Amino acid sequence: MRRVVVFTMVSLDGVMQAPGGTEEDTSGGFQYGGWTAAYSDESFGNIIGKELSVPFDMLLGRKTYEIFAPYWSKRTGSIADPFNKAKKYVVSDKGLDLTWKESILIDDDAATKIKALKAEDGPMLQVWGSGKLIQTLLKNDLVDELRLRIYPVTLGCGKRLFAEGTIPAAFESIDTQTLPSGVILANYKRSGEFKTGSPA
């Protein structure tokens, strides 16, 4: 059984759109691309390096693939090398030119195919970016771990991590850490049924 692990940069008000650059995703008139840049530090780089040091494949949405492929395929280093080595499963209902080596298209009935992929033997499936894909994963209870990078900013608009369609689900905290920049790393694993109740 393979685990689906979602790595997401998110603002305090739940926005995950375009954390990495001003032109990364301007859809919906989003004007705040690159909102994580002011909080980069060496400690975060070391953590990412550790997370990429284990065997993994990647599960990506179309837009993230189109951003990642031309950028990382031409680079080497502590992030580029494991990204380039990994097998990339790309979810898209549109035609897509898979130029990045080790890329495989998932082009219809994504939820069913990802369930089958999870049932196989193999390394974890890391999800980076891929906001639309994450909504499909959350709606179909396919996320095993959330690794949230919570930035000390509010944006007020943009694509949300937990949008409509997210099912009620319980998660267990497995690790938290606050970086010198103020970014909080909060890691959770899926832990069973969601429960309600009233104060005793």
C-alpha positions in Angstrom: 0.0 0.0 0.0 1.3 3.4 -1.0 0.7 6.6 1.0 -0.4 9.8 -0.7 1.4 12.7 1.1 0.3 16.3 0.3 2.9 19.0 0.7 1.3 22.4 0.8 2.3 26.0 1.5 -0.8 27.8 2.9 -1.6 31.2 4.3 -3.3 31.7 7.7 -6.6 32.1 5.9 -6.2 28.9 3.9 -5.0 30.2 0.6 -2.6 28.0 -1.4 -2.6 29.8 -4.8 0.7 30.8 -6.3 3.1 30.7 -3.3 6.2 30.6 -5.4 6.2 33.4 -7.9 4.3 36.4 -9.2 3.3 34.8 -12.5 2.8 31.3 -11.2 -1.0 31.4 -11.2 -2.9 34.6 -11.8 -6.3 33.0 -12.5 -9.2 34.7 -11.0 -7.3 37.9 -11.0 -5.0 36.8 -8.2 -2.3 39.5 -7.6 -0.3 38.1 -4.7 1.8 35.4 -6.3 5.1 34.8 -4.6 3.8 35.4 -1.1 6.2 32.9 0.5 9.4 34.6 -0.8 10.0 36.8 2.2 10.1 33.8 4.5 12.7 31.6 2.9 15.6 30.5 5.1 18.2 27.8 5.3 16.4 25.8 7.9 13.4 25.2 5.5 15.8 24.2 2.8 17.3 21.5 5.0 13.9 20.2 5.9 12.9 19.9 2.2 16.1 18.2 1.5 15.4 15.6 4.1 11.8 15.1 2.8 13.2 14.4 -0.7 15.9 12.1 0.5 13.5 9.1 0.8 12.2 7.1 -2.1 9.1 8.7 -3.7 7.0 9.1 -6.8 5.1 12.3 -7.6 1.4 12.8 -8.2 0.8 16.1 -9.9 -2.0 18.2 -11.5 -1.7 19.5 -15.0 -0.9 23.1 -14.1 1.8 22.2 -11.6 3.3 19.8 -14.1 3.4 22.5 -16.7 5.3 24.8 -14.2 7.6 22.1 -12.9 8.6 20.3 -16.0 10.4 23.0 -17.9 12.0 24.4 -14.7 13.2 21.3 -12.8 14.1 19.2 -15.9 16.9 21.7 -16.8 18.4 21.8 -13.3 20.4 19.7 -10.9 20.7 19.9 -7.1 19.1 18.8 -3.9 15.6 19.4 -5.1 16.0 18.9 -8.9 17.8 15.6 -8.7 15.1 13.7 -6.7 12.3 15.4 -8.7 14.0 14.3 -12.0 14.6 10.8 -10.8 11.0 10.3 -9.5 8.2 8.8 -11.6 5.6 11.5 -12.2 1.9 10.6 -12.4 0.1 13.5 -14.0 -3.6 14.0 -13.7 -5.2 15.9 -16.6 -8.4 15.6 -18.6 -6.8 17.6 -21.4 -4.1 16.7 -23.9 -0.7 17.1 -22.3 2.8 16.9 -23.8 4.8 14.8 -21.3 8.3 16.1 -21.9 9.7 15.4 -18.4 11.2 12.0 -18.2 9.4 9.3 -16.1 6.0 11.0 -16.7 2.8 9.0 -16.9 -0.6 10.5 -17.8 -3.8 9.8 -15.8 -6.4 11.2 -18.1 -9.9 9.9 -16.9 -11.6 8.6 -13.8 -8.7 9.9 -11.7 -10.0 8.9 -8.3 -10.4 5.2 -9.3 -6.9 5.1 -10.9 -5.3 6.8 -7.9 -7.0 4.3 -5.6 -5.5 1.5 -7.7 -2.1 3.2 -7.7 -2.2 3.4 -3.9 -3.0 -0.3 -3.6 0.3 -1.2 -5.4 3.6 -1.8 -3.8 5.9 1.2 -4.2 7.2 4.4 -2.6 5.0 7.2 -1.3 3.2 9.5 -3.7 4.2 13.1 -3.0 1.8 15.8 -4.1 3.3 19.3 -4.6 1.1 22.3 -5.6 -1.7 20.8 -7.7 -4.6 22.6 -6.0 -7.4 21.2 -8.2 -6.0 17.6 -7.8 -5.9 18.0 -4.0 -9.6 18.8 -4.1 -10.2 15.5 -5.9 -8.0 13.7 -3.3 -9.8 15.2 -0.3 -13.3 14.6 -1.8 -12.5 10.9 -2.3 -10.6 10.4 1.0 -7.3 9.6 -0.7 -5.0 11.7 1.4 -2.9 9.8 4.0 -0.8 12.7 5.2 -0.9 16.5 5.1 2.4 18.3 5.5 1.3 21.9 5.9 3.7 24.9 5.7 1.6 27.6 7.4 2.9 31.1 6.6 2.2 34.1 8.9 0.2 36.1 6.3 -3.4 36.5 5.3 -4.3 37.1 1.7 -8.1 37.5 1.7 -8.6 35.9 -1.7 -7.4 33.0 -3.9 -7.7 29.3 -4.2 -8.2 27.5 -0.8 -6.6 24.3 0.4 -9.9 23.0 1.8 -12.5 24.0 -0.7 -16.1 22.8 -1.2 -16.2 19.0 -1.6 -13.7 18.2 1.3 -15.3 15.4 3.3 -15.4 15.4 7.1 -12.3 13.5 8.2 -10.1 13.2 11.3 -6.4 13.7 11.3 -3.8 13.1 14.0 -0.8 15.4 14.5 2.5 13.6 14.0 4.9 16.5 14.1 5.0 20.3 14.5 7.8 22.8 14.2 8.1 26.6 14.1 10.9 27.9 12.0 12.9 31.2 12.8 10.9 32.9 10.0 7.6 32.2 11.7 6.5 29.5 9.3 4.8 26.6 11.1 5.3 23.1 9.8 2.3 21.0 10.8 2.2 17.4 9.8 -0.9 15.3 10.1 -1.9 11.7 9.2 -5.4 10.4 8.5 -6.7 8.8 11.7 -10.2 7.4 11.2 -13.8 8.6 11.4 -14.8 12.2 12.1 -16.8 12.4 15.3 -19.1 15.0 16.8 -20.2 15.5 20.3 -21.4 18.0 23.0 -19.6 19.2 26.2 -20.2 16.9 29.1 
